[in-house]
Amino acid sequence: MDNKEIQNEILKIKERNKRVELDKAWETSLTRKICICILTYIVVVIYSTVINKTSSIWLSSLVPVIGFTLSTLSLKLVRNIWEKNKK
């Protein structure tokens, strides 16, 4: 490897490290935790209202699954905003 290739590899590693650090900061951020709590709560309220007349354990067990799934899907937008403010 020549000097230019080594420099390119170092730049790639530095860029990757920045992405990894940003991912780690997002995973541990208070913003992410609060959003998951709020979105899960909203899903639970809506879902509980819909199945109010049913007492099936199978339907009730879907609440955390739906809450988690919707929160992870919608967090992409929140993360993009969070990243812009982080830079």
N, C-alpha and C positions, 0 to 999 in steps of 0.2 A: 504494500500500500504506500502510495506517495503521500506527501504532506497535505495536499488538497483533499484527498479522499478521507484522511483522518479528520481534518477540520469539518468536512461535511457530516461525518459520523457523529462527531461531538455535537454539532448543531442539532442533528436529529434527536440525539439523546436529551439535550437540553429542552427541546420543544416537547418531547414526550413527558419529561419530568414536570413541566409546567401544567400539562393536561392532567397528569396524575394528581398533582397537588390541588388543582382546582376541583377534581372529582372528589377527593378526600374532604376538602373543605365543604363542599355541597352536602355530602353524606352526613356530616356531623353538624351542619348548620342549624341554628334555632329556627330559621325561616322554613326549612324543609319540615322539621318536626311539627311546627305550628300548623302548617298547611295540611299535613297528613291528618292531624287531629281534627281540624275544622272540617275538612272534606269528608272524613269518616263520620263525624257527628251528623252532618247534613244528610248523608246517605242513610244513616240509621234512623233519623227522624222521618224522612220520606218513606223509607221501606216499612217502618213500624206502622205508619199511618195507613199504608196500602194493605198490609196483612193484619190489620187490627182485629178482624173478625176470625182469624185463623190462629190456632195454637199449635201448628205443626212444627216439630223440632227440626224437620228438614228445611222448612222455609226460614225459620229463625236462624238456622246455622249459616244461611247464605249472607247474612248481614256483614260479618267481618270480611268475607271474601269479596263481596261487591264493593265495600268501602275501600279496601286495600287496592283493588284493581283500578277503580276510578281515580283514586288519589295518585297512584303511580302514573296513570295515563295523562292526567291533567297537570302533573308537576313539571312537565317539560317546559310549558310556557312560563311558569313561575321561575324555573331554573334559568331560563334565558334572561329574564329580567334581573335576577339575582346576579348572574355573571356580569352583565353590563354594569351594574352598580359596584361590583367588586373590583373592576379594573380601574 
